Structure formats: structure tokens, C-alpha cells
Amino acid sequence: MSDTISITVIDRDDKPHRLEAPTDMGLNLMELCKSYELPVQGTCGGMALCASCHVYVLSSHTLSEPSDDELAMLDSAFFVQDNSRLGCQIKIREDLEGLEVKLAPEGG
């Protein structure tokens, strides 16, 4: 087993970024994006209260079901699609090797 996985994040200019993500630190996708200085704000600090880490999941990975808090936040967010998730609610795990997401447009 590896302690890192590879995740592709497509920025708002459609440029892909391949990120190496540690699986043993308890990070979430929002924190990973911020560590690579991608334009993800994470204003609420990962509490599912702001949607500034809104992403579209492009790959077919099985993610945990969204919490009621995440669903409520997405319900009030802009540009929501069927594959929308909050990056702060996607925990980095070994089975997410190859995950591909796209940053959602900033709310307007």
C-alpha cells in the first residue's frame, strides 16, 4: 500500500493539475487544493458552511454520501450539478487513487 495517491484537479481555466495526496494525514480535498495553491478558498475552514470549495466529480469513484449539512450548502450554492460536492467533505483515502474533479465557477 502506498501512502500517497494521485488526484487530478482541473482549474477554472480547464488546466489539469496532478496532485500527490498523502493518505495518512486525514486531509480533505479542499486542504489538498490549498496546499498546492489552487484557487480554492475554503472560507469556513472545512465545516460545509460556505461552498467556496465546490467541485464537480468527473471520475466514477464511489464517495461517501453527502451529509445533510453538505446537501443544504449545495442547495444554496451557485452552478450546482448532479456531480457537485464540497471538497472539504471529500476525505483523501487510498481508494480515491485517480480521482478527477473540476473546480466549480466561483459563486456569483
Summary of the structure (lengths in Angstrom):
residues: 108
radius of gyration: 12.7
end to end distance: 42.1
largest distance: 42.1
contacts: 314
relative contact order: 0.29
helix: 20%
strand: 25%
